[in-house]
């Protein structure tokens, strides 16, 4: 009908050349009902008409008296038309310029081809639309909320810009295979990179506790508020998922209340704002932080699939419906959770793995944290001298804690010294607790009058016990939010709250009229839970081991979020939001606090006999659990090796073993493995875990194979493996962020012992510098037979060094170089090295920018070499001319079984010329 009305109007208002312009009064008459049905906001029209003296105050009062929006629009039209052409045109101009408010009329304005006259262009139009006003309010409030990061002391707020530092963000596929790095946050929303499911709407960001998920969302929020994140989002709603645990089981709200009541409420016409959001969901960005931290007794299976925006239902149903696209389909969503939280594939659009700080990230963060160059140099020097501490610093949260402790020691003692021995995560958290307890003490003007750690803890025993009791009560039920009465019930005083271990949070549901609290980080609650288990004398053996049992009970079933009826059959009694990492951290801290080295600290807090009893229970449990755990692992028999394939939970066991610092337990673990090939692939092991791996592996008496492919080891982790290198005959570190510095450590250590036979380093960050160290190892280590160094950044220079080393080696059996850039010069060097090599049988130079010149070099080599069996030159730039060189050479070589040339510049028609030579594989 709209198009028909336009056609009729063109007849009535069409002006011949030289005639007067069309009547805007007539335009408003013809489209009167269309305008009445589409104009929802009358206030913006009235405001602008008054501002330009087209309406009087009396006119506005007359309009406001009408009860319905439609009647108000009709009265405005009557008044505008009665005031003449200029006012009628200005009315249409407002509709055009305030597009946010009158979005439903934009197609009509385009159809009539309205262009404001020169006179009307000079008249100001002010956007008082409630949608625009709400967007401005959202940006202001989110900008204010994201400007600062609350410190652990809660006595200072740090500017986000002064504390946020980039870390490694990697786009991954459904099976966590790498799809490339994220260097700009806009790339998270760019569908040209990392898209794994075009039907999904959720960007799933995951990583370990403390890796930086929450602060990443705060950074995104800050950029959006400052209009520095250009992704087409007008609205931004952020939710912390743990707050959904505050809602009662029988509570029900609608989507409108969830958005406005628990974020930012519109000052004007919330109904119109919500209607706009429903009309344009693609302009909305949601962030849901900590999906794994939801704990609720609400039974999702009792609720039908829901997608009505007006229906009041339990907030968890709204959350699930938003994530699945049943509500506000097309909106942008970022969901974070800890590693190990499985999310259903059908909701995921992209997966992003946070890996923590690289060595360069850590240097940047150190420079940001320590402004003074002298202090910065001292810190970097000590980190370099203590790889264990450095490895912990790759996790941003732990790095921040360590740096704050450095800062405290400098203020108290004019030094930055931390222990230079092995530092465990328990040590770091104990140090943090000590620092913040010390800050609460009244000190003299002399800096060095602080008490020992044991004295500080003893003086605040009741505080530590109260905080621990509340943490424990929450951990029992995976609760991370505490009401005022829960805080009071364990006798936490106002002074205890000022220590900064707890912070107040915005309450949801019925929590609005009182304070609601949470620990400043999940790991801090875990630490206080473990502390309670140690210093509370009445804790039984069953209670002491409770959280170990919580972890082992679901080892066979991966925790899967959104395990609800319409997605996947839910296991009876299974919590759909469950993740066990908080239990793992609690167990880890328990092991550390009960270690022998901590006895001196706790003898003033709890009777020595109690500590001895708890240590005995823990060690006995370790003995039995290791036995059953290791018995259930997958084993394989390989030539010269008995292989054991471990799971991610095994890494947590190693972490706990390391925290005990008990050599007997470490030796027992090594003995009970009954294997000499340990496969730890895809276990989400970080550099700090290499300390735990070394703690066990160095107890092996014989030569060992260690496979750490596809983890996050990096250079710091390589350094942590120093105690192992004397035992390692096979070392696999592929896909681990290793750089030239890590390769240098490998060369220096492996060349000492001369036992390594296999070195796997593909898909790392190795350049020609690192390639030269590998070349030296090949040349000096006569035991080395296999080297995998593909998918790095090696050019012709590094390629020539490797080739020359291979030429000198009489033991090399296979070299994997795919995915580098050695080019023709590097290829010539490899061809020369292979010419008379006595043993090398497999050479892979896939994707190395080789052309016909390289093919000719290999052809000349093949006329002489009689040992090579497999030559892969896949995905290069070789043409039919190059293939001809190789084909001719094969007439003089009967030893080689295949020359693979798939993906080169050869057409199927050209390939037919080489069909008689079956060893030439073009397709």
N, C-alpha and C positions, 0 to 999 in steps of 0.2 A: 504493500500500500504506500509505503514511504516513497518508493521510486515513482509510483503513479502520481502522487501528489507533486513531486518535483517536476514531472513532465507537464502537468497542468499549469504549474507556476511559471515554467519557462514560457508558456504561451501568453500568460497574463502579464508577466513583467518583462518579457524580452524587449530590449530597446533597440530600435534601428539606429544606424550610425548618426551621431549628432543629436540624438534625443536625450531627454533627461534620464537620470539613473533610475533603476527600479525602486519601487516603493517598499521600504522595510516594514512599514505598517502593514502592508498587504501580505508580506512574507509571514509576519507573526500571526495574522488572521488565518492564512491557509494552513499553517502548521500548528495551530493553537493546541489541538488535542495531543499531538506528538510531543510538544514541549511540556504540556501538563503531565504526561505520563513519564517523561524522562528526567525532569528536573527534580532532584531530591534535596538539594541544598538551596534554600531561599535566602539565608542570612548573608552569604557572600554577595549575591546580587543587590540586596538592600544596602549593605555596607558601601559598595562601590557607587551606587546611585546617589546615596547621601553625600559621599565624599566629593562628588563632582557637581553637587547642587542640583541634581536632576530630581531628587526626592527630598521632601521636607520631613521633619520629625513626625508630623501628623500623618503623612503618607505611610511611614513605617509602622506607626501605631495601628492604622487601619488594617494593614496586611496581617500583623501579628494576631489580631483579634479572631481571625478565621481559624476554626478548629483543626482542619485537615491540611496536609501539605498540598494536595491538589487544589484546594480552594485558595490557598495562599498564592500559588503560582498563577491561577486565573486572575486574581485581583491585581497582582503585579503586572500581568500582561495588559489588563484594562487601563491601569494608570500609565504605563509606558506608552501605549498607543495613543492615549489622550494627550500626551505631552509632545507628540510630533515625531518627525523622521529622525532627527539627531539622537533623541533619547532611544528610539527603537533600534537604531544602528548600534549605539553604545551597548545596549542590552545584549545584542548578538556578539559584539566584540568581547564582552566579559565571558560569555559561554565559550568562546574560542580560546582565549588566553588562559583561563583557569581550567586547564584540561583535566587536572586531578579530580576536580569536583564534578565536571560535566563530561566525563569520559564516554557516557552512552550517547552523547550528541555529536561526538567527533566525526563519525561516518556521515551524518547529515550535513555538517558544516563543510566537509570535503565535497559532498555531492552538489551542494548549491554553489560551490566555488566562491565562498565569501572572502573578500579582501577588504580590510578596513580602509576608510578614506583617510586623507591626510589630516583632516580635522580630528577625527576620532583617534588616530594614532598618537596625537599629542595629549590625549586624556589618560591619566594614570589608571592602572588596574591593579588592585591589591588583592593578593590571594589570602582570604580569610577562611578558606575551605577547611573543615575539620580534619580531612585526610592529610592535607599538607601540614596543618598545625601539629597533627599527631606525629607525623614523620619527623618534624623539627624537634618535638619534645623527646621522641625516642632517641634521636641522635645526641641530644644534649645529655639525657640521663645515662645512656650507655657510655658516652664519652667520659662523663664524670666517674661512673662506676669502674671503668677500665683504666683510668689514668694511673692509679696507684696499685701496688702489690703490697699486701700486709705482710710484714716480716714475722718471723717466729717469736720475736720478743713482743710483738703487738704494741710496741712503744714507738715504732717508727713505720712510716709508709714510704716505700721506695717507688720512685717513678718507674712505670713499666718500660719506658724508653731507655732507662739506665740499668735495667736488670734483664731485659729480654735479649737473648742471643740466638742466632740461627743454630739449628742442629740438623742432623741428617734425617731427611724425610724421603722415603722411597715409595713410589707407586708399585704395587704388587698385584699379582693375579689371584685367583681363588685359592691356588695352592701355594701362595706366597712367593711365586717366582718373580724376580725383579722385572719391572717394566720401565725403569728409569727413575732418576732423582727429581725431586721438586725443589726448584730454586726460587720461585716466586709464588706467593700464596694464591695469586689469581689462577695459577695452573691447576689448583684443586678443582676449579669449576670449568676448566677448559676441556671439552669433550674430545679434542683432537689427541689428547695424551692420557693414557692410563684407563680409558673407559673399558670396563669388563662386562657390563650389563646395561644396555641402553634402556631397558624397561625399569631398572631400579632407580630410586630417587635419593638414596642416602649415601653420602661419602663417609665411609667407616674408617676412623683413625684409631689405631691401636698401638700399644707398646706397654712396657713394664711400668710398675708403680714408680713415680718420680721421674719419668722420662720426659715430661713436659707437655702432656696432653692439655691440661687445664690452662696453662699459660699461653699455649698456642691459640686456644679459643679466645682468650682475653686479648691477644694481639689482633686477631681477626675482628673482634668486636671494636677495638680501638680504631683500627684502620677504617672500618665501615662508618663509625661515628664521625670521623674526620673527612669523609668522602674520598678516601684514598684507596678504596677497594671497589673497583669498577666492575661489578658483576650483575648490575641491573636489579639490585634488591632495594626496595623502598622501605621494607619493614624488617626488623631484626628482633627475634624473640629467643632469649637464652634461658635454658633450664638446667639445673643441676639435678641429675636423676635421683640422687639419694633422697631429695626432698619429697619425692613421691611416696616414700615410706611413711610420711607423716599423715597421709590421708587415711581416715578410718575405712573399715571394710564396707560399711553401708553408705559411704559418702558418694554423692553424685553431683557433677557440675557439667555445664555445657562448654563447648569449645570457646565461645566468646568470653566466658568468665576465666577460663584457663589462660587465654592470651592476655587479657587486660588486667584481671585482678592480681595475677602473679607476675606481671612484668611492669607495664606502664599503662595507666588508665587515661583514655582520651578526655581532654577537658571539655570538648564539645561533641555532641551528637555521636556517641559510641556506636549507635545502630548503623549510621551511614558509613563510619570507618570500617566496621565489620563487614558490611555489604560489599565495600570496595575490595577487601581482602578476599572474600569469597569469589568475587568476579575476576580478580587477577592474582591467583595464588602464586604465579611465577615470579611475582615481585616480593615474595616472602622468603626470608632465610631463617632457619631454625638451627640452634646448636643444643645438643643434648649431651651433657658431660657426665661420664661415669655410669654407663648403662648397667655395668656389672654390680654397682653399689645399691641397686634397688632391692629392698627386702620387704615383702608384703605377704600377709596370709590370704590376700584376696585371690579367689579361685577364678582365673581367666576362662577356664573351660566352661563355666556356667553362663558366660556371656555370648550372645550371637555376634557374628561379624557385623561391625557397626560402621556406618559412613554418613550419618546424618549430622550436620553441623549444629542443629538446634536441640538435639536430644541430650538430656542430662544423663550421664553414665559415670562409672568410676573413672577417675583420672588416668589410671593405667590403661584402660581401654582406649581412651583418647590418644594416649601416647603411642600405642601399638598401631592404631588406625592412621595416625599421622605418618609414622615410619613406613607403613605399607602403601601409602598413597590413597587410602580410602577416604581420607579427609584432606582437603587442600591439595589435591593431586596436581603435580607440577611445581610445587614449592621446593626450594633447595634445603637440604638437611645435612648437618654434620653430626655424626654420632661417635663418641669416644668410649673406649672400654679397655680394660687391661688385656694383655696377651693371654690367650687361652679361652677367651670368651667367644664362642662361636655365634655368629649372626647368620640367619638364613640368607642364602644366596639371592633369593628373589627380591630382596629389598635393597641390596647393595648395588650402587652404581660404580663406585671406585673403592679400592682399599689402599690405605696409606699407612705404612709402618714407620713409626718413629724409632730411630736407632740411637739417639743420644748424641753426644759431642764427638766429632772427629778431633784429631790432634790440632788442626787449625782452628776449629770451633772453640776448643778449650783455650787456646792462646788468645783468641778474640775476647772470650768471656773474662779471662784473667785481666786483660787490659782494661775491660769495661769496669770490672769490680775494683781493681787496685789502680787508682788514678796516679798514685806516686810511682815514678819509674823505678826507684830504688826498692820499694816494697814489692813491686811486681817482679823484679829480677830475683829477689830472695825467694819468693814463692815458686816461681818457675824452676829455679835451681833445685829446691827441695823436692818438688814433684818429679823432676827428672831423675833425682837420686833415689826416689822411692816409687818404683813402678806399680806397687800394690796400691798405694794412695792415688796414683795417677789413674789407675784403672777405675777406681771408685768414682773419680771425678768425671768419667765419661757419662755418668747418669746425672743430669742437671740438678736434681734435688740434692743428691749427696754432695755434689760439687759445691752447691751454695752453702750447705751446712759446714763443710770443711773450711771454706773460705771465711765464713763468719767466725769460726773458731780461731783461724789464723789472725783475723782482725782483732779478736778479743785478746789473744795473747800479746799481740803487738801493743795494744793499749795498756795492758797490765805490766808487761815485762820488757817492752821495747825489743821484742824478738818475734819471729814467726815459727818457732820450732814446734814441730809435732813429733811423735815417736818415729824413729827411723827403722823400727823393726816391722814385722808383719802387722798390718792394721786390718782389723775385721770391721764389718759393718756395725757390729755391736759396739766396738771401740768408738766409732764415729758418733753414734747416738748417745753413748754415755758422756762423751765430751760435750755434745750439744746440751744435754741436760745440765751438766756441771756449769757450763757457761751461763745459762739462763738463770740457774739458781744463784750463782755468784752475783749476777747483776742485781738481784733482789736484796742482797745483803748490804748493810751500811758499811762503807769503807772509809778508811782514813785518807788523809791527803797523800800518804805514801802509797805508791802503786803496788808494791810487792808484799802486801799484808794479807793476801788471800789465803784461805785454808786449803788443805789437801782435798782431793776428790772424795776420799772416804769421809772426811769431816763434814764436807758440804752435804753429802747424801745423808749422813747420820742426823744432821741438824734439821733436815726436812723430811724425815722418815714418814711422819703422819701424812704429809702432803702427797708424797710419792705413793703411799699406800692407798689414799683416797682416790687419786687419779687412776691408779692401777685397777682398783675395784670397779670403778665406773667403766673403764675400758674393757675389762673382762666381761662385765654384764652385757655390754653391747656386743662384744665379739661372740658370745655364746649364741646369739640369734642373728648375727650379721647386721646389727644395728649400728649406724654411724651418726645418728642424730639423737640428741638427748634433751629432754624437757627440763624445765627449772626444778621440778620436784625430784627428778632423778639425780640432778647435781646436788641438791640439798640432802637427799637421803644418804649419801656417802660422806657427808660432812666436808664438802669442798667449800672453803671459805671465799669471801670476796678477795682476800689477799692472794689465795691460790689462783683465782681466775686471772689476776693481774700478772702472773708469771708468764702468760702468753702461750701456754700449751693448748688452751681451748680458745675458741673464738665464737662470737655470737653470729648467728645466721638468720636470714629472713625466714620467718615461720610460714608454713603452708597450713591449710586446713584450720583446725581449731587452735593452732599454736600462736595465732596473731597477737593475743593479749598478754603474752609472757615471752621471756627470753628463751631462745632455742640455741643449743650449743653443739659444736662438733670439734674434734681434734683437728689441728691445723693441717695434718696430712694423714692419710690412711696408715702409712707406715709408723707414724707416731703413736696411734692407737694400738697398733700391733706391739710396739716396744713396751708401752705401759702395761698391756695385758701380760706379756712375758715377765715383766718386772713384778707384777702382782703374784704370779705363780711361784716366783722365787722367794719373795720376802714374806708372803702370807704363810705362816707356819702350819695352818690347818688344811692346806691343800693336799688332797689324797693322791695316790698314784694314778687313779683313773682320771681325776681332774687335770693332773699334770700332763698327761698324754692325750687329753681329749682332742686337741686340734691336729695331732698326728693322725688320729683315727678319722677325723673329718676329711683329711686329704686322701687317705688311703681308700676310703669308702667309695670314691668315685673315680679311681684311677682307670678303670676299664671303660668308663663312659665319659666322653668329653662334655663339659658343661656347655649347654647350647641355649643361648637366649632366644626368646620368641618361640619356645617349644610349646605351641598352643594348638588347639584342635584343627584350626583351618590352615595351619602351616605344616605341621608335622605331628604325628601321634605322640602325645605327651606320656612319659613314663609316670606311672602312678606314684604320687607323693613327691615327684621331682619339682624343685623350684626352678621356674623358667628363667630366672635372672641370675642363677648361681654362678659364682666364680670363686675358686679356692685360694687365690693368691694371698689374701689377707691371712688365711690360716698358715700358709707356707712362711710368710714373714714372721708371724708369731712364733712358729717353731724354730725358725732360724735364730731369732733373738733369744729364745729360751736356751738354745744350745750355747750361744755365746755367753749369756749371763751365768750359766752353770759350769763354764769352763774353769779349769784349775787356776788360771791366771786371775780370775775375778774373785777368788776366795777371800783375799785380803780386803777387798772393797766391801764385801757383804758380811764379814764376820761381826761388824758393829750393827748390822741391820737385822740379822737373823742368826739363831744359834748354829754353830758349826756342825752339830750333829744333824740338824735339819737339812743343811746344804749337802752334807755327805749322803744322806738318805736319798735326796732328789737326784743327785749325780748318779748314784748307783742305779736308780730306776731308769734314768735316761740312757745310760750306757748299755744296760741290759736290753732295753727296748731296741736300741740301734743294732745290737748283735742279731736279734731275732728278725727284725724287719728287713735288714740287709739280706739275710739269708733267704727269706721268702721273696723279696723283690728281685734279687739277682736270679733266682731259680726260674722266675716267670719270663725272663727276657728272651728275645729271639736269638738263636745261635746258628752259626754256619761254619762249615769246615772248608777252608781255603788252602791252597798249596802253602805249606809252611806256617799257616796261621789258623787259630781257632778264634772266630769272630763273634763278638757280642754286640747286638744292636740295641742301644738304650733309647728310652723315651724322655721327653722333656722333664717328667717328674724325677728322673735320675739326677738331673742337674740340681734340683732342689735338695736331693739327698746329699750330693757332694757339697753344696753350700753349707748345709747344716754340719756336716763332718768338719769342714774347714773352720767353722765358728767355734767348735769344741777345742780346736788346736790340740787334740789328743792323738799323738802319734800311734798309739796302740790301736785305736779305732781305725785310723787311716790304713795301717798295715793289714788289719783284719779285712777291710773292704777290698784291698788289692788281692789278697789271698783268695777271697770267696768269689772273685769274678771268674776264675778258671778260664781265662782267655788271654791271648796276647795281641789281639786286634780289637781295639775299642772304637766302635762307630758311634759318634756323637753328632750326626748330621741333623740339621733342621730342629735343633733343640733350643733355639733362642738363647744360646750361651753368649754372654757378654765378656768383655776383656777381663773384668774382675773375676769371672768364673774360672779363668785360667789359673788363678792362685789355688782354687779348690781342686781343679784337675791335677795340678802339680802335686798338691798335698797327698793325693792318693797314688798317682802314677810313679812318683819317685821311689815308692816302695817295691815296685816290680824288680825282680832280680835279673830277668832275661830281656832280650831285645823285644821291642814293642812296636806295634803299628797304631797310630792315633789319627783318626779321621774326624776333623772338625769342620768339614765343608758346610757352607750355607748357614753360618751363624753371624755373629757380630764381634769378632775377636779383635780386630785392628792391631796396630803396632804395639799398643800397651799390653795387649794380651800375649803377643809373641814374646815380649820381654818377661812376662809372668811365667812362661813355659821353660825358662832357663834351667830349672832343676831336672827337667825331663829329657833334655837333648842327648844326654849320654846314653839313653836307653832307646831312642827312637830310630828305627830303621825305615819306617814309613811315616811321613808327616804330610797331611792333607789340610790345607788352609784356603781352599778356593772359596770365592764369594764371601769375603770377610773384611773388606775395606783396608787391606794391607797395602802400605805404601813402600817406597824405596827404603825408608828407615827400617821398617820391619824386615825387609829382605836382607839388609846389612846385618841385622842381629842374627838372622838365620845362617848367613854365610859364616860369620865369626864363630858361632857355636857348633854348627854341623861340621865345619872343616876341622875342628879340634878332635872329634871322635871318630871320623872316617867310617861310619857304619850306615849312613843313610843310603837307601837304594831307590826310594820313590819320594819325589817332591812335587806336591800339587799346589799350584798358585794361580789357577786361571780365574779370570773375572775379578781382578782386584784393581789397584790404582798404581800399578808398576810402570815406570817409564824406562828410558834407556839407562838411567843411573842404576836402577834395580837390576836390569837385565845384565849389566856388567858384573854385579855381585854373583848372580846365578851362573854366569859364564865362568867366573873364578872358581866357584864351587864345583862345577862340572870338570874343570881342568885339574883341580887339586884332589878331588875325592874319587878315588878309583872304584868305590862301591856304588856310586850313583848310576842307575840304569834308566830310570823313567823321570822325565820332567814335563809337567803340564803347566804352561805359562801363557795360554791363550787368553783372548778377550782382555788384554791390558792396553797400554799406551806405548808400545814398543815400535820404533821406526827402524829405518835401514841401519842406523848406527848401532842400536842395540842388537839387531838381527845379525849383523856382521860379527859382533863380539861373541854371541852365542854359537854361531856357525864355526868360528875359529876354535872355540873351546871344544866343540864336538869333534872337530877334525883331530884334535890332540888326544881325545879320550878314546880308549880302546874298549870301554865297557858300556857305553850308552846304547840302549836298545830302542827307545822311543822318545820322540820330542813332539809335543803338541803346541803349535804356535798359532792356531786359528784366531781370527778376529783381531789381529794387530795391523801394523802398517809398514811392514818391512820393505815393500816395493821390489822393484827389479834388482836393485843393488844388493839388498838382503838376500833375495832369491839366488843370485849368482854365487854369493858366499856359501849358502847352504848347498848348492849344487857342487861346488868345489869340495866342501867338507865331506859330502857323500861319495865322491868319486871312488875313493879307495877305502871307505870305512869298513872295518872287518865285521861289524855286529849290528849296526842300526838297521832296523827292519820297517819301522813305522814313522812316517813324517806327515804331519798335518799342517798345511799352510793355507787353509780355508780363509777367505775374506782378508787378504793381505795386499790388495792393490797390485796384483801381478798382471802383466800383459804378455804379449808374444815373445818379447825378449827373454823374460823369465822362463817361458816354455822352452825356448831354444836352449837355454843353459841346462835345464833339467834333461832335455833330450840328449845332449852331449854326455851328461853324467851317466844316463841309463845305458849308453853304449859300452861303458866300462864297469859300472857297479853290478855285482851279481848277488848282493845280499838283501837289497831293499825289496820288501814285499808289498807294502801299501804306500801309495803317494796320493795325498788328497790336496787338490788344487781347486776346490769347490768355490763358487761365488767370487771369482776374480774377473779380469777383463781380457781373458784369452779368447782369440778368434779362431776361425777354421784354420788359419795359417799356422798358429801355434800348435793346434791339435795335430796338424800334419807332421810337424817336427817330431812330436812325441810318438806318433804312430809309426813313423819310419824307424825311430830308435828302438821300438819294441821288437822289431825284426831281428835285432841283435841281442835281445835280452829275454831269456825264458824264465828267469827267476821271479820277476815281479808278477803279482797276481792281479793288481788293479791300479789304474790311474783314474781317479775320480775327478770329473770336470763339470759336474752339474752346476747350473746357474752361471755359466760363462756366456760370452757373446757369440753363441753358436745357435743357429736356427735348426729346426728339425730336418729341414731339407739338406742343410750342410752336413748334419750328423750322419746322414745315410752313407756318405762317402767312406765312413770309418766302421761300418757295420761288420765287416769281416774281422776286425780286431776286437774281440769280445772284452779284452781287458781295458779298452778305452770306454769309459762310461760317461756319456754326455747328458743323459736324461734318466 
